Amino acid sequence: MNPNHVYILVDEKPVKLVRRHDGPVVQEVRASLVRIKAEIRRMLARVAVHRKLRAIDREERRAVCELQYLRHELEQHERSVAWLEIEHRQNRKALLERLAQLAGGPQ
C-alpha cells in the first residue's frame, strides 16, 4: 500500500479512496482549516461566556424583582399592623369604658 493514498476496507479488502496530495495549495487549505477550527473554538468559548453572563443578569433581575415584591408586601403588612393598632386602641378604650360602666365606677 502506498502511504500517499487513503484506503478503506470493503469486504476486508483495501480500496483506494483518493490520492493524498501535499502540495502548497493543500498545505495552505489545511492551515486555513486549522485556523478556522481555532476560531470556532474561540467563538464557542465566547458564546459560553456570554450565556453565563446572561444567566447572571437574569438571576440578578429576578432577585431585584423579588426584593421589590417583598418590600411592597412588608409595606402592606406594616400598614395593616398600624391600622390594627389604631383599631385595637379604640376597641380597648371602648371596652374599658364599658367595663367601668358595668362596675359602677371609674377604674
Residue, then its C-alpha position, 0 to 999 in steps of 0.5 A: m500500500n502506498p502511504n500517499h493514498v487513503y484506503i478503506l476496507v470493503d469486504e476486508k479488502p483495501v480500496k483506494l479512496v483518493r490520492r493524498h496530495d501535499g502540495p502548497v495549495v493543500q498545505e495552505v487549505r489545511a492551515s486555513l482549516v486549522r485556523i478556522k477550527a481555532e476560531i470556532r473554538r474561540m467563538l464557542a468559548r465566547v458564546a459560553v461566556h456570554r450565556k453565563l453572563r446572561a444567566i447572571d443578569r437574569e438571576e440578578r433581575r429576578a432577585v431585584c424583582e423579588l426584593q421589590y415584591l417583598r418590600h411592597e408586601l412588608e409595606q402592606h403588612e406594616r400598614s395593616v399592623a398600624w391600622l390594627e393598632i389604631e383599631h385595637r386602641q379604640n376597641r380597648k378604650a371602648l371596652l374599658e369604658r364599658l367595663a367601668q360602666l358595668a362596675g359602677g365606677p371609674q377604674 
